[in-house]
Amino acid sequence: MSACFLIYLYVKFELSYDAFNTKADRIYRVVCDIKTPTEVLKFSVPSWAMPKNIKNDFPEVESFTRALGDNILIRKGNIKFQEENSLWADSSLFRVFDFKLIKGNPQTALKEPFSIVFSETAAKKYLAMQIH
């Protein structure tokens, strides 16, 4: 009975993954395995150069985006914040995923170099820094 319950939980998790996204059935993740003479290096993201050619090689690809999770340090003067669970992403992120923006236009967000999109919590924290 325990085994059946664990299998049920696993299947439920797999079927609910990214279920918030209306295009979840059309989104695929590309990863990269690099074979060296001594080992295979596994990366959760493809080469950064790969997406430029993917639409030429695979015409069925509607759109693509690159996103890389990272922790970043944000600093203003002597005040520093370590932001965890941040993403570096292409401007096409909002064409692929259905993230809702409280403010701003998802069509133009992240278009300019060094542009940023904050979560509501981070926006409140950094706007509070501007007031002081």
BADREN-472578 format. One record per atom (N, C-alpha, C): residue in one letter; atom name; z, y, x. Coordinates in steps of 0.001 Angstrom, whole numbers. Example, Ala and Ser with C-alpha at 12.3 -4.5 7.8 and 13.67 -1.06 7.14 Angstrom:
! BADREN-472578
aa: A at: N Z: 7800 Y: -5690 X: 13190
aa: A at: CA Z: 7800 Y: -4500 X: 12300
aa: A at: C Z: 7800 Y: -3300 X: 13200
aa: S at: N Z: 7080 Y: -2250 X: 12850
aa: S at: CA Z: 7140 Y: -1060 X: 13670
aa: S at: C Z: 7870 Y: 30 X: 12900
This chain:
! BADREN-472578
aa: M at: N Z: 0 Y: -1180 X: 816
aa: M at: CA Z: 0 Y: 0 X: 0
aa: M at: C Z: 0 Y: 1263 X: 873
aa: S at: N Z: 742 Y: 1222 X: 1954
aa: S at: CA Z: 775 Y: 2374 X: 2866
aa: S at: C Z: -605 Y: 2621 X: 3470
aa: A at: N Z: -1296 Y: 1557 X: 3841
aa: A at: CA Z: -2628 Y: 1701 X: 4428
aa: A at: C Z: -3585 Y: 2344 X: 3423
aa: C at: N Z: -3533 Y: 1917 X: 2168
aa: C at: CA Z: -4393 Y: 2497 X: 1131
aa: C at: C Z: -4092 Y: 3985 X: 951
aa: F at: N Z: -2822 Y: 4341 X: 977
aa: F at: CA Z: -2445 Y: 5745 X: 823
aa: F at: C Z: -2955 Y: 6584 X: 1997
aa: L at: N Z: -2827 Y: 6068 X: 3218
aa: L at: CA Z: -3320 Y: 6792 X: 4393
aa: L at: C Z: -4844 Y: 6949 X: 4354
aa: I at: N Z: -5542 Y: 5917 X: 3922
aa: I at: CA Z: -7002 Y: 6011 X: 3785
aa: I at: C Z: -7360 Y: 7051 X: 2735
aa: Y at: N Z: -6626 Y: 7052 X: 1620
aa: Y at: CA Z: -6858 Y: 8051 X: 562
aa: Y at: C Z: -6680 Y: 9465 X: 1111
aa: L at: N Z: -5595 Y: 9703 X: 1861
aa: L at: CA Z: -5351 Y: 11032 X: 2424
aa: L at: C Z: -6458 Y: 11439 X: 3388
aa: Y at: N Z: -6914 Y: 10500 X: 4198
aa: Y at: CA Z: -7980 Y: 10794 X: 5149
aa: Y at: C Z: -9268 Y: 11164 X: 4414
aa: V at: N Z: -9652 Y: 10384 X: 3422
aa: V at: CA Z: -10877 Y: 10652 X: 2660
aa: V at: C Z: -10758 Y: 11975 X: 1918
aa: K at: N Z: -9601 Y: 12237 X: 1320
aa: K at: CA Z: -9390 Y: 13495 X: 607
aa: K at: C Z: -9544 Y: 14677 X: 1555
aa: F at: N Z: -8984 Y: 14574 X: 2753
aa: F at: CA Z: -9108 Y: 15643 X: 3740
aa: F at: C Z: -10568 Y: 15850 X: 4131
aa: E at: N Z: -11268 Y: 14782 X: 4425
aa: E at: CA Z: -12675 Y: 14892 X: 4841
aa: E at: C Z: -13543 Y: 15512 X: 3758
aa: L at: N Z: -13277 Y: 15193 X: 2512
aa: L at: CA Z: -14084 Y: 15722 X: 1410
aa: L at: C Z: -13715 Y: 17160 X: 1062
aa: S at: N Z: -12525 Y: 17595 X: 1429
aa: S at: CA Z: -12100 Y: 18957 X: 1098
aa: S at: C Z: -12373 Y: 19932 X: 2230
aa: Y at: N Z: -12770 Y: 19452 X: 3375
aa: Y at: CA Z: -12981 Y: 20303 X: 4539
aa: Y at: C Z: -14072 Y: 21325 X: 4258
aa: D at: N Z: -13769 Y: 22591 X: 4420
aa: D at: CA Z: -14696 Y: 23698 X: 4153
aa: D at: C Z: -15213 Y: 23720 X: 2721
aa: A at: N Z: -14468 Y: 23174 X: 1794
aa: A at: CA Z: -14906 Y: 23130 X: 396
aa: A at: C Z: -14980 Y: 24522 X: -227
aa: F at: N Z: -14306 Y: 25513 X: 362
aa: F at: CA Z: -14369 Y: 26884 X: -158
aa: F at: C Z: -15774 Y: 27464 X: -31
aa: N at: N Z: -16562 Y: 26909 X: 863
aa: N at: CA Z: -17878 Y: 27458 X: 1150
aa: N at: C Z: -18912 Y: 26889 X: 184
aa: T at: N Z: -19652 Y: 27750 X: -499
aa: T at: CA Z: -20640 Y: 27283 X: -1470
aa: T at: C Z: -21795 Y: 26545 X: -810
aa: K at: N Z: -21989 Y: 26766 X: 487
aa: K at: CA Z: -23084 Y: 26098 X: 1207
aa: K at: C Z: -22571 Y: 24955 X: 2084
aa: A at: N Z: -21387 Y: 24449 X: 1821
aa: A at: CA Z: -20777 Y: 23436 X: 2681
aa: A at: C Z: -21660 Y: 22206 X: 2858
aa: D at: N Z: -22417 Y: 21852 X: 1848
aa: D at: CA Z: -23269 Y: 20662 X: 1948
aa: D at: C Z: -24496 Y: 20890 X: 2836
aa: R at: N Z: -24735 Y: 22141 X: 3240
aa: R at: CA Z: -25896 Y: 22466 X: 4078
aa: R at: C Z: -25498 Y: 22970 X: 5461
aa: I at: N Z: -24222 Y: 22911 X: 5782
aa: I at: CA Z: -23749 Y: 23413 X: 7073
aa: I at: C Z: -23454 Y: 22234 X: 7991
aa: Y at: N Z: -23974 Y: 22330 X: 9198
aa: Y at: CA Z: -23766 Y: 21294 X: 10202
aa: Y at: C Z: -23242 Y: 21939 X: 11476
aa: R at: N Z: -22457 Y: 21181 X: 12185
aa: R at: CA Z: -21898 Y: 21662 X: 13446
aa: R at: C Z: -22634 Y: 20965 X: 14589
aa: V at: N Z: -23054 Y: 21745 X: 15551
aa: V at: CA Z: -23719 Y: 21208 X: 16729
aa: V at: C Z: -22735 Y: 21266 X: 17887
aa: V at: N Z: -22579 Y: 20151 X: 18576
aa: V at: CA Z: -21684 Y: 20079 X: 19729
aa: V at: C Z: -22495 Y: 19733 X: 20965
aa: C at: N Z: -21852 Y: 19722 X: 22096
aa: C at: CA Z: -22560 Y: 19503 X: 23352
aa: C at: C Z: -21805 Y: 18482 X: 24211
aa: D at: N Z: -22511 Y: 17446 X: 24645
aa: D at: CA Z: -21977 Y: 16485 X: 25605
aa: D at: C Z: -22804 Y: 16608 X: 26877
aa: I at: N Z: -22163 Y: 16944 X: 27974
aa: I at: CA Z: -22861 Y: 17087 X: 29254
aa: I at: C Z: -22490 Y: 15893 X: 30127
aa: K at: N Z: -23512 Y: 15135 X: 30504
aa: K at: CA Z: -23292 Y: 13954 X: 31339
aa: K at: C Z: -23407 Y: 14349 X: 32808
aa: T at: N Z: -22348 Y: 14076 X: 33546
aa: T at: CA Z: -22353 Y: 14286 X: 34986
aa: T at: C Z: -22365 Y: 12904 X: 35645
aa: P at: N Z: -22545 Y: 12830 X: 36945
aa: P at: CA Z: -22531 Y: 11510 X: 37590
aa: P at: C Z: -21223 Y: 10748 X: 37405
aa: T at: N Z: -20130 Y: 11461 X: 37163
aa: T at: CA Z: -18831 Y: 10784 X: 37089
aa: T at: C Z: -18182 Y: 10779 X: 35705
aa: E at: N Z: -18648 Y: 11628 X: 34798
aa: E at: CA Z: -17992 Y: 11711 X: 33494
aa: E at: C Z: -18896 Y: 12375 X: 32461
aa: V at: N Z: -18425 Y: 12350 X: 31224
aa: V at: CA Z: -19104 Y: 13060 X: 30138
aa: V at: C Z: -18164 Y: 14159 X: 29667
aa: L at: N Z: -18634 Y: 15408 X: 29762
aa: L at: CA Z: -17843 Y: 16551 X: 29317
aa: L at: C Z: -18205 Y: 16847 X: 27873
aa: K at: N Z: -17225 Y: 16900 X: 27021
aa: K at: CA Z: -17452 Y: 17129 X: 25596
aa: K at: C Z: -16990 Y: 18533 X: 25224
aa: F at: N Z: -17915 Y: 19291 X: 24622
aa: F at: CA Z: -17614 Y: 20647 X: 24206
aa: F at: C Z: -17785 Y: 20761 X: 22700
aa: S at: N Z: -16943 Y: 21562 X: 22063
aa: S at: CA Z: -17008 Y: 21709 X: 20609
aa: S at: C Z: -18079 Y: 22701 X: 20174
aa: V at: N Z: -18753 Y: 23320 X: 21135
aa: V at: CA Z: -19840 Y: 24263 X: 20837
aa: V at: C Z: -21042 Y: 23904 X: 21704
aa: P at: N Z: -22242 Y: 24226 X: 21235
aa: P at: CA Z: -23425 Y: 23992 X: 22071
aa: P at: C Z: -23560 Y: 25079 X: 23123
aa: S at: N Z: -24523 Y: 24926 X: 23965
aa: S at: CA Z: -24849 Y: 25968 X: 24930
aa: S at: C Z: -25141 Y: 27252 X: 24172
aa: W at: N Z: -24742 Y: 28408 X: 24719
aa: W at: CA Z: -24969 Y: 29678 X: 24037
aa: W at: C Z: -26449 Y: 30006 X: 23946
aa: A at: N Z: -27269 Y: 29410 X: 24790
aa: A at: CA Z: -28713 Y: 29671 X: 24749
aa: A at: C Z: -29424 Y: 28833 X: 23687
aa: M at: N Z: -28848 Y: 27747 X: 23255
aa: M at: CA Z: -29503 Y: 26823 X: 22336
aa: M at: C Z: -29918 Y: 27441 X: 20998
aa: P at: N Z: -29112 Y: 28226 X: 20332
aa: P at: CA Z: -29513 Y: 28727 X: 19011
aa: P at: C Z: -30781 Y: 29575 X: 19000
aa: K at: N Z: -31121 Y: 30195 X: 20113
aa: K at: CA Z: -32320 Y: 31023 X: 20142
aa: K at: C Z: -33583 Y: 30210 X: 19851
aa: N at: N Z: -33591 Y: 28942 X: 20206
aa: N at: CA Z: -34779 Y: 28108 X: 20040
aa: N at: C Z: -34666 Y: 27105 X: 18894
aa: I at: N Z: -33508 Y: 26994 X: 18286
aa: I at: CA Z: -33322 Y: 25941 X: 17298
aa: I at: C Z: -34241 Y: 26092 X: 16084
aa: K at: N Z: -34482 Y: 27328 X: 15641
aa: K at: CA Z: -35357 Y: 27514 X: 14477
aa: K at: C Z: -36810 Y: 27166 X: 14817
aa: N at: N Z: -37211 Y: 27347 X: 16069
aa: N at: CA Z: -38565 Y: 26954 X: 16477
aa: N at: C Z: -38697 Y: 25440 X: 16535
aa: D at: N Z: -37675 Y: 24775 X: 17047
aa: D at: CA Z: -37707 Y: 23324 X: 17203
aa: D at: C Z: -37421 Y: 22587 X: 15896
aa: F at: N Z: -36654 Y: 23213 X: 15019
aa: F at: CA Z: -36277 Y: 22603 X: 13740
aa: F at: C Z: -36515 Y: 23609 X: 12627
aa: P at: N Z: -37722 Y: 23647 X: 12059
aa: P at: CA Z: -38044 Y: 24663 X: 11047
aa: P at: C Z: -37190 Y: 24575 X: 9783
aa: E at: N Z: -36550 Y: 23442 X: 9537
aa: E at: CA Z: -35708 Y: 23310 X: 8345
aa: E at: C Z: -34398 Y: 24088 X: 8464
aa: V at: N Z: -34067 Y: 24581 X: 9652
aa: V at: CA Z: -32852 Y: 25373 X: 9841
aa: V at: C Z: -33059 Y: 26735 X: 9183
aa: E at: N Z: -32202 Y: 27052 X: 8218
aa: E at: CA Z: -32294 Y: 28323 X: 7494
aa: E at: C Z: -31700 Y: 29460 X: 8308
aa: S at: N Z: -30550 Y: 29205 X: 8904
aa: S at: CA Z: -29843 Y: 30224 X: 9664
aa: S at: C Z: -28889 Y: 29512 X: 10609
aa: F at: N Z: -28370 Y: 30226 X: 11562
aa: F at: CA Z: -27378 Y: 29650 X: 12459
aa: F at: C Z: -26407 Y: 30744 X: 12851
aa: T at: N Z: -25251 Y: 30321 X: 13280
aa: T at: CA Z: -24273 Y: 31249 X: 13820
aa: T at: C Z: -23510 Y: 30543 X: 14918
aa: R at: N Z: -23039 Y: 31297 X: 15841
aa: R at: CA Z: -22194 Y: 30755 X: 16897
aa: R at: C Z: -20804 Y: 31345 X: 16715
aa: A at: N Z: -19797 Y: 30500 X: 16835
aa: A at: CA Z: -18414 Y: 30961 X: 16733
aa: A at: C Z: -17581 Y: 30179 X: 17730
aa: L at: N Z: -16780 Y: 30884 X: 18463
aa: L at: CA Z: -15935 Y: 30258 X: 19474
aa: L at: C Z: -14515 Y: 30749 X: 19300
aa: G at: N Z: -13600 Y: 29827 X: 19048
aa: G at: CA Z: -12195 Y: 30173 X: 18902
aa: G at: C Z: -11584 Y: 30576 X: 20227
aa: D at: N Z: -10700 Y: 31549 X: 20193
aa: D at: CA Z: -10103 Y: 32047 X: 21429
aa: D at: C Z: -8825 Y: 32805 X: 21091
aa: N at: N Z: -8021 Y: 33022 X: 22083
aa: N at: CA Z: -6875 Y: 33925 X: 21986
aa: N at: C Z: -7252 Y: 35173 X: 22762
aa: I at: N Z: -6994 Y: 36333 X: 22186
aa: I at: CA Z: -7378 Y: 37572 X: 22863
aa: I at: C Z: -6182 Y: 38499 X: 22976
aa: L at: N Z: -6232 Y: 39350 X: 23985
aa: L at: CA Z: -5196 Y: 40347 X: 24199
aa: L at: C Z: -5749 Y: 41691 X: 23756
aa: I at: N Z: -5034 Y: 42345 X: 22859
aa: I at: CA Z: -5422 Y: 43678 X: 22396
aa: I at: C Z: -4370 Y: 44645 X: 22910
aa: R at: N Z: -4852 Y: 45743 X: 23485
aa: R at: CA Z: -3933 Y: 46690 X: 24093
aa: R at: C Z: -4304 Y: 48109 X: 23716
aa: K at: N Z: -3281 Y: 48888 X: 23399
aa: K at: CA Z: -3450 Y: 50327 X: 23211
aa: K at: C Z: -2314 Y: 50989 X: 23977
aa: G at: N Z: -2674 Y: 51631 X: 25065
aa: G at: CA Z: -1649 Y: 52208 X: 25924
aa: G at: C Z: -782 Y: 51105 X: 26500
aa: N at: N Z: 521 Y: 51234 X: 26313
aa: N at: CA Z: 1453 Y: 50221 X: 26808
aa: N at: C Z: 1763 Y: 49144 X: 25782
aa: I at: N Z: 1201 Y: 49261 X: 24590
aa: I at: CA Z: 1450 Y: 48283 X: 23531
aa: I at: C Z: 405 Y: 47180 X: 23631
aa: K at: N Z: 880 Y: 45934 X: 23677
aa: K at: CA Z: -18 Y: 44784 X: 23804
aa: K at: C Z: 286 Y: 43766 X: 22715
aa: F at: N Z: -778 Y: 43186 X: 22182
aa: F at: CA Z: -650 Y: 42113 X: 21194
aa: F at: C Z: -1510 Y: 40946 X: 21636
aa: Q at: N Z: -953 Y: 39758 X: 21609
aa: Q at: CA Z: -1725 Y: 38545 X: 21851
aa: Q at: C Z: -2129 Y: 38007 X: 20485
aa: E at: N Z: -3420 Y: 38035 X: 20203
aa: E at: CA Z: -3936 Y: 37530 X: 18928
aa: E at: C Z: -4413 Y: 36095 X: 19112
aa: E at: N Z: -3813 Y: 35193 X: 18373
aa: E at: CA Z: -4208 Y: 33791 X: 18444
aa: E at: C Z: -5157 Y: 33479 X: 17291
aa: N at: N Z: -5904 Y: 32424 X: 17437
aa: N at: CA Z: -6859 Y: 31980 X: 16414
aa: N at: C Z: -7914 Y: 33039 X: 16109
aa: S at: N Z: -8382 Y: 33709 X: 17133
aa: S at: CA Z: -9458 Y: 34684 X: 16978
aa: S at: C Z: -10793 Y: 33981 X: 17174
aa: L at: N Z: -11858 Y: 34605 X: 16703
aa: L at: CA Z: -13204 Y: 34053 X: 16874
aa: L at: C Z: -14121 Y: 35084 X: 17506
aa: W at: N Z: -14922 Y: 34642 X: 18439
aa: W at: CA Z: -16082 Y: 35401 X: 18894
aa: W at: C Z: -17211 Y: 34855 X: 18040
aa: A at: N Z: -17984 Y: 35709 X: 17385
aa: A at: CA Z: -19009 Y: 35217 X: 16469
aa: A at: C Z: -20227 Y: 36123 X: 16427
aa: D at: N Z: -21345 Y: 35532 X: 16024
aa: D at: CA Z: -22581 Y: 36276 X: 15802
aa: D at: C Z: -22492 Y: 37042 X: 14490
aa: S at: N Z: -23355 Y: 38039 X: 14345
aa: S at: CA Z: -23400 Y: 38795 X: 13096
aa: S at: C Z: -23855 Y: 37931 X: 11927
aa: S at: N Z: -24460 Y: 36801 X: 12193
aa: S at: CA Z: -24919 Y: 35903 X: 11123
aa: S at: C Z: -23784 Y: 35070 X: 10528
aa: L at: N Z: -22582 Y: 35226 X: 11017
aa: L at: CA Z: -21435 Y: 34456 X: 10518
aa: L at: C Z: -21308 Y: 34548 X: 9002
aa: F at: N Z: -21505 Y: 35739 X: 8451
aa: F at: CA Z: -21322 Y: 35940 X: 7012
aa: F at: C Z: -22533 Y: 35489 X: 6191
aa: R at: N Z: -23650 Y: 35178 X: 6837
aa: R at: CA Z: -24781 Y: 34573 X: 6123
aa: R at: C Z: -24566 Y: 33070 X: 5966
aa: V at: N Z: -23816 Y: 32482 X: 6881
aa: V at: CA Z: -23591 Y: 31039 X: 6864
aa: V at: C Z: -22325 Y: 30683 X: 6086
aa: F at: N Z: -21258 Y: 31438 X: 6304
aa: F at: CA Z: -19977 Y: 31149 X: 5665
aa: F at: C Z: -19643 Y: 32193 X: 4608
aa: D at: N Z: -18928 Y: 31769 X: 3567
aa: D at: CA Z: -18563 Y: 32630 X: 2440
aa: D at: C Z: -17202 Y: 33288 X: 2637
aa: F at: N Z: -16994 Y: 33948 X: 3738
aa: F at: CA Z: -15748 Y: 34669 X: 3924
aa: F at: C Z: -15833 Y: 35963 X: 3125
aa: K at: N Z: -14832 Y: 36224 X: 2316
aa: K at: CA Z: -14797 Y: 37438 X: 1492
aa: K at: C Z: -14196 Y: 38583 X: 2305
aa: L at: N Z: -14840 Y: 39718 X: 2248
aa: L at: CA Z: -14316 Y: 40908 X: 2910
aa: L at: C Z: -13626 Y: 41801 X: 1888
aa: I at: N Z: -12458 Y: 42291 X: 2229
aa: I at: CA Z: -11745 Y: 43216 X: 1359
aa: I at: C Z: -12441 Y: 44569 X: 1398
aa: K at: N Z: -12915 Y: 44932 X: 2580
aa: K at: CA Z: -13592 Y: 46210 X: 2760
aa: K at: C Z: -14731 Y: 46001 X: 3747
aa: G at: N Z: -15832 Y: 46670 X: 3512
aa: G at: CA Z: -16968 Y: 46568 X: 4408
aa: G at: C Z: -18065 Y: 45706 X: 3826
aa: N at: N Z: -19186 Y: 45691 X: 4496
aa: N at: CA Z: -20370 Y: 44987 X: 4029
aa: N at: C Z: -20635 Y: 43785 X: 4935
aa: P at: N Z: -20633 Y: 42579 X: 4402
aa: P at: CA Z: -20878 Y: 41404 X: 5245
aa: P at: C Z: -22283 Y: 41390 X: 5860
aa: Q at: N Z: -23220 Y: 42126 X: 5264
aa: Q at: CA Z: -24582 Y: 42181 X: 5813
aa: Q at: C Z: -24648 Y: 43006 X: 7097
aa: T at: N Z: -23742 Y: 43957 X: 7241
aa: T at: CA Z: -23773 Y: 44820 X: 8431
aa: T at: C Z: -22591 Y: 44575 X: 9374
aa: A at: N Z: -21613 Y: 43795 X: 8930
aa: A at: CA Z: -20451 Y: 43510 X: 9781
aa: A at: C Z: -20898 Y: 42754 X: 11029
aa: L at: N Z: -20354 Y: 43106 X: 12139
aa: L at: CA Z: -20605 Y: 42476 X: 13438
aa: L at: C Z: -22012 Y: 42717 X: 13987
aa: K at: N Z: -22754 Y: 43649 X: 13423
aa: K at: CA Z: -24114 Y: 43930 X: 13911
aa: K at: C Z: -24097 Y: 44673 X: 15242
aa: E at: N Z: -23187 Y: 45615 X: 15383
aa: E at: CA Z: -23135 Y: 46437 X: 16592
aa: E at: C Z: -22322 Y: 45737 X: 17681
aa: P at: N Z: -22695 Y: 45945 X: 18948
aa: P at: CA Z: -21885 Y: 45387 X: 20043
aa: P at: C Z: -20446 Y: 45897 X: 19961
aa: F at: N Z: -19528 Y: 45056 X: 20294
aa: F at: CA Z: -18093 Y: 45355 X: 20315
aa: F at: C Z: -17522 Y: 45670 X: 18937
aa: S at: N Z: -18207 Y: 45255 X: 17869
aa: S at: CA Z: -17653 Y: 45449 X: 16532
aa: S at: C Z: -16685 Y: 44309 X: 16227
aa: I at: N Z: -15827 Y: 44547 X: 15243
aa: I at: CA Z: -14755 Y: 43602 X: 14968
aa: I at: C Z: -14493 Y: 43546 X: 13468
aa: V at: N Z: -14051 Y: 42391 X: 13000
aa: V at: CA Z: -13599 Y: 42208 X: 11623
aa: V at: C Z: -12175 Y: 41675 X: 11717
aa: F at: N Z: -11251 Y: 42333 X: 11025
aa: F at: CA Z: -9849 Y: 41938 X: 11044
aa: F at: C Z: -9477 Y: 41182 X: 9784
aa: S at: N Z: -8496 Y: 40303 X: 9911
aa: S at: CA Z: -7841 Y: 39752 X: 8725
aa: S at: C Z: -7019 Y: 40882 X: 8113
aa: E at: N Z: -6577 Y: 40714 X: 6885
aa: E at: CA Z: -5779 Y: 41754 X: 6230
aa: E at: C Z: -4490 Y: 42017 X: 7006
aa: T at: N Z: -3850 Y: 40955 X: 7491
aa: T at: CA Z: -2602 Y: 41100 X: 8242
aa: T at: C Z: -2826 Y: 41879 X: 9533
aa: A at: N Z: -3878 Y: 41537 X: 10280
aa: A at: CA Z: -4162 Y: 42237 X: 11531
aa: A at: C Z: -4548 Y: 43686 X: 11269
aa: A at: N Z: -5306 Y: 43943 X: 10216
aa: A at: CA Z: -5700 Y: 45314 X: 9898
aa: A at: C Z: -4472 Y: 46183 X: 9633
aa: K at: N Z: -3517 Y: 45654 X: 8876
aa: K at: CA Z: -2295 Y: 46421 X: 8596
aa: K at: C Z: -1528 Y: 46699 X: 9880
aa: K at: N Z: -1473 Y: 45716 X: 10768
aa: K at: CA Z: -745 Y: 45885 X: 12026
aa: K at: C Z: -1406 Y: 46968 X: 12886
aa: Y at: N Z: -2718 Y: 46939 X: 13009
aa: Y at: CA Z: -3407 Y: 47892 X: 13885
aa: Y at: C Z: -3550 Y: 49268 X: 13244
aa: L at: N Z: -3652 Y: 49343 X: 11945
aa: L at: CA Z: -3661 Y: 50651 X: 11288
aa: L at: C Z: -2304 Y: 51326 X: 11428
aa: A at: N Z: -1238 Y: 50539 X: 11405
aa: A at: CA Z: 105 Y: 51097 X: 11602
aa: A at: C Z: 221 Y: 51682 X: 12998
aa: M at: N Z: -454 Y: 51092 X: 13992
aa: M at: CA Z: -448 Y: 51637 X: 15354
aa: M at: C Z: -1131 Y: 52991 X: 15412
aa: Q at: N Z: -2161 Y: 53201 X: 14582
aa: Q at: CA Z: -2904 Y: 54465 X: 14586
aa: Q at: C Z: -2040 Y: 55611 X: 14061
aa: I at: N Z: -1146 Y: 55329 X: 13141
aa: I at: CA Z: -330 Y: 56363 X: 12515
aa: I at: C Z: 710 Y: 56904 X: 13493
aa: H at: N Z: 1243 Y: 56033 X: 14310
aa: H at: CA Z: 2329 Y: 56441 X: 15230
aa: H at: C Z: 1800 Y: 57180 X: 16417
